[in-house]
């Protein structure tokens, strides 16, 4: 391999850069100079606290809803209590509808009866969320439509309910 000079030892890169800067102009941002009528103490120029800066960032980026949904999922046990959290899990939130899956049909029935209390509790605990409806689903029945030789038809009835 031949001895080639390193790029920083060569004058070629800086010459190319200067040539391109002359052709396309210098687009680097310049320091803004204050005018006579501008004051460094105008409102809005003070630095924010870290919490305020994060609040402003999440609001500007539209992350408030996603963060509130994540907060609901993380704090589910704290919000509804250990007894309900042991048997029910939130699986989705879309169009102001919270979907909850339970591990038995008895728990699904119980949560359907408690639906209004859950909505009030959730809106008080996580006010950024707008939940107007709760859909409670029981455990799903196993699918009998698997395998290469499945037979079309209605399948078993009144087994799971």
C-alpha positions as CSV (number, residue, x, y, z in Angstrom):
1,X,0.0,0.0,0.0
2,X,1.4,3.4,-1.0
3,X,2.1,6.1,1.5
4,X,-0.7,8.5,1.2
5,X,-0.9,11.7,3.3
6,X,-3.7,11.9,5.8
7,X,-6.7,14.1,5.0
8,X,-5.8,16.6,7.8
9,X,-2.3,16.9,6.5
10,X,-3.5,17.7,3.0
11,X,-4.8,21.2,2.0
12,X,-7.3,19.8,-0.5
13,X,-10.3,19.3,1.9
14,X,-10.2,22.8,3.2
15,X,-9.7,24.2,-0.4
16,X,-12.8,22.2,-1.5
17,X,-14.8,23.5,1.5
18,X,-13.8,27.1,0.8
19,X,-14.8,26.7,-2.9
20,X,-18.2,25.3,-2.0
21,X,-18.8,28.0,0.5
22,X,-18.1,30.6,-2.2
23,X,-20.4,28.9,-4.7
24,X,-23.4,28.2,-2.3
25,X,-22.9,30.9,0.3
26,X,-22.4,30.6,4.0
27,X,-25.6,29.3,5.6
28,X,-24.3,29.0,9.1
29,X,-26.4,30.7,11.8
30,X,-25.1,34.0,12.9
31,X,-25.3,35.4,16.4
32,X,-28.3,37.6,16.8
33,X,-27.5,41.1,17.8
34,X,-29.8,42.9,20.2
35,X,-31.4,46.1,18.9
36,X,-32.1,49.2,21.0
37,X,-35.7,48.4,21.7
38,X,-35.1,44.7,22.6
39,X,-34.5,43.9,26.3
40,X,-32.9,40.7,27.7
41,X,-35.5,40.8,30.5
42,X,-38.7,40.5,28.4
43,X,-41.2,37.8,29.5
44,X,-40.6,34.3,28.2
45,X,-36.8,34.5,28.3
46,X,-36.3,33.0,31.8
47,X,-35.2,29.4,31.9
48,X,-37.8,26.8,32.9
49,X,-37.5,24.3,35.7
50,X,-36.8,20.8,34.4
51,X,-40.4,19.6,35.2
52,X,-41.9,22.6,33.4
53,X,-39.6,22.1,30.4
54,X,-40.8,18.4,30.2
55,X,-44.4,19.4,30.5
56,X,-44.0,22.0,27.7
57,X,-42.2,19.4,25.5
58,X,-44.8,16.7,26.0
59,X,-47.6,19.1,25.2
60,X,-45.8,20.5,22.1
61,X,-45.0,17.0,20.8
62,X,-48.5,15.6,21.5
63,X,-47.3,12.9,23.9
64,X,-49.8,13.7,26.7
65,X,-52.3,11.0,25.7
66,X,-49.6,8.3,25.2
67,X,-47.9,9.1,28.5
68,X,-51.3,9.1,30.3
69,X,-52.1,5.7,28.8
70,X,-48.7,4.4,29.9
71,X,-49.3,5.8,33.4
72,X,-52.6,3.9,33.6
73,X,-51.0,0.6,32.6
74,X,-48.1,1.1,35.0
75,X,-50.3,2.2,38.0
76,X,-53.2,-0.2,37.3
77,X,-52.7,-2.2,40.5
78,X,-52.5,1.0,42.6
79,X,-55.6,2.5,40.9
80,X,-58.0,-0.5,41.1
81,X,-56.5,-2.4,44.0
82,X,-54.8,-5.7,44.4
83,X,-58.0,-7.8,44.3
84,X,-59.2,-6.6,40.9
85,X,-55.6,-6.3,39.5
86,X,-55.0,-10.0,40.2
87,X,-57.9,-11.0,38.0
88,X,-58.2,-8.2,35.4
89,X,-55.7,-6.6,33.0
90,X,-56.2,-3.5,30.7
91,X,-55.2,-4.4,27.2
92,X,-56.1,-1.4,25.1
93,X,-57.4,2.2,25.0
94,X,-58.9,3.6,21.8
95,X,-61.6,6.1,21.0
96,X,-62.2,6.8,24.7
97,X,-62.9,3.0,25.3
98,X,-60.8,1.0,27.8
99,X,-60.7,-2.7,27.1
100,X,-60.1,-5.0,30.1
101,X,-59.6,-8.8,29.9
102,X,-60.4,-10.9,33.0
103,X,-59.3,-14.4,33.9
104,X,-62.9,-15.7,34.5
105,X,-66.4,-14.9,33.3
106,X,-67.4,-14.3,37.0
107,X,-64.8,-11.5,37.2
108,X,-66.0,-10.1,33.8
109,X,-69.6,-9.9,35.2
110,X,-68.4,-8.3,38.4
111,X,-66.4,-5.6,36.5
112,X,-69.3,-4.9,34.2
113,X,-71.4,-4.1,37.2
114,X,-68.7,-1.9,38.6
115,X,-68.2,-0.1,35.2
116,X,-69.4,3.4,36.3
117,X,-67.3,3.3,39.5
118,X,-64.2,2.3,37.5
119,X,-64.7,5.2,35.1
120,X,-65.0,7.7,37.9
121,X,-62.0,6.3,39.7
122,X,-59.9,6.3,36.5
123,X,-60.8,9.8,35.5
124,X,-60.0,11.1,39.0
125,X,-56.7,9.3,39.2
126,X,-55.4,9.9,35.6
127,X,-57.2,13.2,34.6
128,X,-55.3,13.4,31.2
129,X,-57.3,10.4,30.0
130,X,-60.8,10.7,28.7
131,X,-62.5,7.3,29.3
132,X,-66.2,7.3,28.5
133,X,-66.7,3.6,28.1
134,X,-65.2,0.3,29.5
135,X,-65.5,-3.0,27.6
136,X,-64.9,-6.0,29.8
137,X,-64.1,-9.3,28.1
138,X,-63.9,-12.7,29.8
139,X,-61.4,-15.4,28.9
140,X,-61.4,-16.5,25.3
141,X,-62.5,-20.0,24.4
142,X,-59.9,-22.2,22.7
143,X,-60.0,-22.3,19.0
144,X,-61.0,-25.6,17.5
145,X,-60.1,-24.4,14.0
146,X,-56.5,-25.4,14.0
147,X,-54.5,-28.0,12.1
148,X,-54.4,-29.2,8.5
149,X,-57.6,-31.3,8.8
150,X,-60.0,-29.0,10.4
151,X,-63.6,-29.5,9.4
152,X,-65.8,-26.4,8.5
153,X,-68.8,-26.0,10.6
154,X,-70.2,-24.5,13.8
155,X,-68.0,-26.5,16.2
156,X,-68.8,-27.2,19.9
157,X,-71.7,-25.1,21.4
158,X,-72.5,-24.2,25.0
159,X,-69.2,-25.4,26.3
160,X,-67.7,-22.0,27.4
161,X,-70.0,-19.4,28.6
